[in-house]
């Protein structure tokens, strides 16, 4: 009822328009771009995979990104109440709650990996990282001990502190400094990587498509990654959208965010593949590529300690600006739901998220044997959040915008051809593809 929606507390803070774009790029650009994208590209078909990823960003990612931001700005609430006030129905909100849980779950283990990158940055700078040339056991010894808990805590303290400072005084300022900083570091590292011996072989692998390597599996991985990389399905873009000024164009914002995400992924690839090829490192080594293989390259290049430091600081910054956006989801929830002030909400959500993540931080060591169904605690959080909650969240956004919310076009600023194209993608293309990834990753469809 109308009365119900007017009782919902709205979120009063606002981003400036450039502040919003930078914060949203900060959310999108993260470990997904710098850590996951290179190794899945290496594994699932190099340049052909990259092209597929671009297609997924354009035809599925951008329409959903626009829809999420429109829902947030239209509803001016959290990932639950925005759905409720736009549809005047409780049921959509109940699904929205899954994305609040999902953001929390992702952050709990994302902060662990972010913590590894901070540790690696410091170890590279001091030279400790290069004390032994067996980088695999260096990593396994570190990740297998208790130290990751400390770095996870550091990550959560920084994240909680930035969020506690608010939208303009915290999140916006943090991203305004770090996102341009990230671009500078990326350019330095890219120039370094492209001038290494044999760099061309890495560039060729990354940018010369060989379509025979593509499989249905690569397509689904590309699609899932487009979701993760644009921070979709977890209520983050929706929550950030709630702080956007009325007059800002969300269509242009989606293009800027999608373009930014793609550009950072492209440059990350132009750093990692030339470096790997130049030092004879196999690019398809999987998740260990960055922590267990690349240090060998830094050990061997002149000024490698410094370049290694820059590389891991790059990862840490990318991860922190994403972590901040993830924490904002439960913080916005707590502020509207229980009327908590921002500081209190940021404090409690960070502490709880830290505690939930501690077993993830210990999953490669003390808790490695606790692995029901062959997955550690870390793997379970990753699996459930990235492969179950995230697609459900994405599906919710497409169905809600495509079928339930009649005034979506107005909020998104689309009409005529673009509106029709957007609706076609949201109503038919995106839901079918999301359902396909879902069944594939939970193992019902097997290739
Ligand atoms: N987009 C971030 C990355 O690429 C991860 C993320 C996912 C952040 C979902 C927020 C929500 O690393």
Boltz pocket constraint, residues with backbone or C-beta under 6 A from the ligand:
constraints:
  - pocket:
      binder: B
      contacts: [[A, 27], [A, 28], [A, 29], [A, 30], [A, 31], [A, 32], [A, 33], [A, 106], [A, 227], [A, 228], [A, 229], [A, 230], [A, 231], [A, 232], [A, 234], [A, 236], [A, 318], [A, 322], [A, 323], [A, 325], [A, 326]]
      max_distance: 6.0
